[in-house]
């Protein structure tokens, strides 16, 4: 049995992962394992009794009993552990993911066959959102907005980041939201009295504000997420298939469950602090290569803006995601899985259907070793209060197309006309040009400022 388990772990990892996402298997596995355990116990005890001499001294009786107990424990421990993992996995899959027919959304793709999950498409687009929802907060602001455009063939991924303070965000033409907001999220002629009032017209406020202003307009389990899928899709000129919303409480617990993450820190990062009230940080993450961060430190690493700006924070957030992808090894996931599963239940909301989980797992395996390029629409490229969305859409297309042409011998950057943007898909350390969209291995390298 042990050798069979080793063989399966080494050569049937994909099949095992698929089984771990099958609710039928997860429901039936614990009783099956219990039956196997009972069979082994009966076999061990029966074999001992049949081979034991009738006349045996007390020390040998005690030794025999201890041997039987040891053999039973050797069988029971791994089977019990697998049963516990199956229970944790069942809770995670059932709580975080719904069947396709149970998902109510106006933006989900049409039904696809399990054998052809991407319906022949070369890319799948997933909107990654970071929300600040906590038990002590009212509502959710999506301070992190990224599009992950993933090649279904190679796993090569383009991460496109939009700033939280982006304004005049449009909606697709002829959509319900375009009719409700003909000028996008903007009120022509309005002069903002203060920054708090302007905030309500920024990308970060769309998730909460639009459903409140037009309740029932979108028939959806999560109208805020559907609204953002449509808004970000219109802004970038891409059709968004699915979303994943991560909340900050869950992120902190996930990092701790993983045993922390390791990142390169190029400049001191403050732990908290509020510049508006003059409250100083609680401490600092000092610069250095391969800095190990626990959950609370990783949370501040991804969230703090004290002494920095939104664009620095966006860069750190991408590097934290990159660290999780690169450092989530099979051995670490297995040994910490119960903690990871428990943290993940409170981490995310998504409209990825349960039936697509095996396909996404296969894709995630490709992404782990694939090229991840990085394009940020920061203040050097756009004016957040009056952005040029035609430019944004063109640069998004170029970044994605660069990834699709990564196998070309020259691997030359695509030069962006008019604004000096060089979009790269290169290996770490090979970038040239200004404002590059490079691999995250390179963007997150240790280069102290």
N, C-alpha and C positions, 0 to 999 in steps of 0.2 A: 504493500500500500504506500509506503514511504517513497519507494522508487517511482511508483506511478505518479505521485504528487509532484516529485521533482521533475519528472519528464514533462508533465502538463505545464508546470510553471516555466520551464525553459522553452518548450517548443509549441505550446498551445495557449500562449498568453492571450491572444486575440479572442479565441473561442471562450476562454474562461471569463474574460471581461464581458463578452456578450451575454453569457449565462447570468452574470451578476447584475444585468440590467433587465432580466426577464422576470416579471412579477410572478408568473407561474412557478418558475424554478425557486424563487425566493420564498414563496409560500410553502412549497413542498419540501424544501431542503431540511429545515429543522427536524420534522418528524422522521424523515429518511435517515438522517444522521443518528437520531436516537435509536432507531431500529438497528442500524449498523453497530452502534455501541453495545446494545444488548446482545446482539449475535456474537460479537467479539468477547464479551464478558463470559457468556455461556460457554463459548469455545475454549477460552483459556482455563476456566474453572473445571470444565468437563475433562479437558486433556490432562490437567494436573491430577485430578481424582483417578482417572483411568490408569495413569502411569505410576502413581504413588504406591510403593509397597504397602502391604497390609500392616506389617509390623514395622514401625518406625519410631525412633526415639523422639523425645520432646524437643530437643534442639533442632532436629531435622524438620519436625512439624512446624516449628516457628519459622525456620528459614524458608520452607516451602510456602507458607502463608505470606511471608513478606515478598517472596518472588512473584507470587500471583498478584498481590496488590500492586507491585511495581509495574508489572505488565499491563494491568488494567488502567493504571494512571497514565502510562505511556500512550495508550490508545485513547483514553478519555480526554486528555488535555487538548490535543490538536482538534479532535472532533467537536469538543465544546467550544473552542475558540472559533472554529469555522462557523458553528451555529450562531455564535454571538455576532460575528461579522455579517452573517446573512440577515440577522434581525436588524442590525444598524443600517445595512444597505437597503432593506425593505422600507424602513421608516424614511430614509432619505429620498428614495425614488418616488414613493407614494406621496410624500409631502411637497416635494419641489417640482414634480412634473405631472402633467395631466395627459390623458389620452387626447388625440387630436379632436375627436368629436365632442370632448368636454370643454374645449377652449373656445370662448366667445371673443372674437376679435374681427375687426374689419381690415386688418393688415396682414393676416397670416397667409402664406402661400397656399395654393390649392393642394388637394390630396396628392400624395406621391406614393408610388409602390415601394414596399420595403426593399426590393431588389434593385431599385433605381431611385435612391433617396433624393438625389439632386435633380432628377428629371432631365438628365442630359446637360445640365448647366455646368459651365467651367468654374463658376465662383459662387460662393454663398456669402451673403452680407449679414453680419451680426452687429447690432448696436449695443455697445457696452456703456452702461450708465453707472455712475457712482453717486449714490444718494446720501444725504445727511440725516436720514430718519433715525431717531433714537426715542427711547421711552420718555425723555425729558424735553422733547421737541414737538412742536405742532407742525404737521405737514412735512413735505419732502422737497428739498432743492437738489437738482441734479448738477452738482458742481463738476462732475466729470462726464464728458460726452465724447466717445470715440466710435468710429466705424472700423470694424475688423472685416476687411474684404479678403476672403480665404480662397485660394485655389483648391478646388476639389480633387485635382489630380496630384499636385505636389505638396500641398500644405503651405506653400509660400503665402505670406500674409502681409497686407498693407494696412498699417494702423493710421487712420486719419483722425486727427484731433481738432475739435472746435473749442474755442474759449467759452467759458461760462457766461461772459459778459457780451456775447454776440447779440446784436439787435437787428430789428427789421427782418426777422426770420420768416421766410415765406412758407406757403403750403402748396401742394400740387394743384394745378389749374383744374377747375371744375369739380374740386372736392368739396365736401360739406364744410370743411374748415376754411377753404378759400372763400366760400360765400360768407361765412361768419366773420372772416378777417381778410377783407379784400386787399388791404395794405400790408398783410403779414402782421406779426406781433408788433404793432406800431400805431400810434395815434398822431396823424399829421397835424402839425401846428402846435402840438403840446410842448410846453417848456417845463422841464422838470424842476421842481422846487428844491429837491435835494436828492442825494444819491440813493436813498431808500426808495423813493418814488420811481427813479430810473430803473432800479433793480427789477421792478415788476414787469418791465418790457424786455428783459434779457432772456437768453436761452435757458438759464438756470431756473427760471420761474415758470416755464411753459408747462411742465409736468403737473404742477399743482393748480395753476391759475386757469388754464383753458377748461378743464372739467368743471371747475367751480363756476365759471362764467357761462358755460353752456352745458348744464347737466343733461345727460341723456342724448347728446348730439351724436356721439359715437357709441354704438352698441358693443360694449367691450367689457371684459372682466377687469381690465386695467386701462381706462381711457387715457390716463396720463402717458403711459408708455406708447399706446397707439398714436397719440398726438405727436410725440417726439419722433417716432419712426417716420411719420409722414413729413414732419418739419425738417428733420435732418436729411431725409432722403431728397426733399426738394432743394435744400441748400447745397448738397453735394452732387446732385444730379444722378443719384443712385437709388435703385429699388432695394429697400431694406427688408430682409426676410424675417429675422427674429430679433428679439432683444433679450438682454440679461441685465437686470438691475441689482447691483450690490449695495448693501447698506453698511455704514461704517462700523456698527457694532459687530456685525458678522465678520467683517474683514479682520478686525483685531483678533477675534477668537480663532479664525482660520489660520492666521500667521502663527499664533501660539500653538495650535494643534499640529502644525507642520514642524514645530521646533524652531521657529524663527526663519528669517530670510537673510541672505547675504547680498549686500549691494556695495557699489563704489560711491563714496561720498566725497565730492570735489570741493565743497565749501561747507562751513558750519551750518547745521540745520537746527533752528530753534524748536524746542519742545513747548508748544503752546505760545501764549502771549497774545495781547490784544492792543494793537497800536492805537485804535480809536480811544480807548480808555486809559492808555498809558501803562497797561499791565505788562511787565516784562516776562520773558519766557521762564519756564520752570528750570530749564537747563538747555544743554546743547548736545547734538550729535556731532562729534568732532570729525574733521575730514580724515580720509584714509581709504586705502583699498580694502575690499573684502570685509566691510564692517558688518558684523552680525547684529540684527535687530530683532527684538522680541515684539509681541503684538502691539503694546502701547507705543513703543518707539517707531514701529513701522507705520502706525496710524498717523502719528505726527509727521513722519517723513513724507507721507502722501497728502496731508491736509494743510500743513502750516503755510501761512503767507506772511508771517511777521518778518519784516525786513526784506521780503522778496515780492514776487508778483504772481499772478495767475499762471503765467507761462512757465516759470520755474516749477511751480507746483505740478503743472501738466506733465513736464518732463519727468519729474520724480515719480509720478503715478505710473507712467509707462514703464519706467525702470522697475518698479515694484511688481507690476504684472509680469514683466520679462523674467524677473528673479523667481517668481512662483512657478512659471512654466518650465524654466531650466532646472530648478532644484527639486521639483516634485518627482523624485525617483521612485521606482516601484517598491524598493525596500523601505523607504521612508513612508510611503503611503500605506503599505501593509502593516507595519509595526505601530503606526499611529492612527489606523483607520477609524476606530470608534470615536476618537476625539475629533477627527476631521469630519466625519459624517454628522456628528452632533453640532459642530460649528456651522457646517454647510446648510443645515436646515433653517438657520436663522440668517443666512448670508444673502440669498438671492431670490428674486422673482423672475420668471421667464415664461415665454410662450413657445419654447421649444417642446414639441410633443414627445411623449414617452417613447413612441414607436421609432423616433429618429435618434434616440440615444446611442444605439450601437454604431450608426453611421457617424455621429459626431465624435464618438470615442476613437474610431478609426482615423478620422480627420485630425483629432487632437494629437494622436501619435505622430502623424506626419508633421504637424506644426512644431512639435517639440524639437525636431532636428532640422526644420526648414529655415528659409530666409525670412526674417521679419523686418520689413522696412517701415519707415517712420516719417510721417509728414505732419507738421504742426502749422496751423494757420495762426501765427502769432502777430504781434504788432509790426514786425518788419515786413509782413506780407499784406495784411489787410487792416483797415480801419474798423474797429469793432462796432462803432456807432453808426457807420454808413458803409457796410461792406459791399464789395463788387461780387455778386454771386455768380456772374458769368465767369469771372476769373477763378473763383473757388471751384466751380464745377470743372473747368478746364484742367486745373492743377490736380484735382482728384483723379480725373481720367488718366492723366500722364503718370501719376504715381502708381496706379493700378496696372497700366500697360507696361510700365518699366518692370514690374514683377513678372508679368507674363512673358517678357522677352529676356529673362535672366540667363537663359542658356546660350544667347548669342555670344560669339567669340569675343567681340570687342567689349561687351558689357559697358558700353559708354553711357554716360548720363544723358538724360533727355533735357535739353536746355529749354527753359521756359521763356517764351517770347515776352519781351517788354519789361520784365521785372527782375531778371537775373536769378531766377530760381533754378537750381540744378537738382533734379530729382534723381537719386541714385538707388540702385539695387546692387550693392557691392559687398564683398566680404569685409570683416572688421579690419580697420586700419588703412583701407584703400580709398577713402573718400577724398574728393577734391571739390573746389568750388564753394560758393556761398549758399547759405540756407539749404543744406542738403537734406534730403529724406534718405537716410541711410539705414543699415541694419541696426537693430537695437543693441546687438553686441557691441557695436562701435559707439552708438549714441550714449550708452551707459558705461563706457569704459572709464578708467581712472585717469582723469586729467585735471589735477588741482588748478584752481584759478588764482 
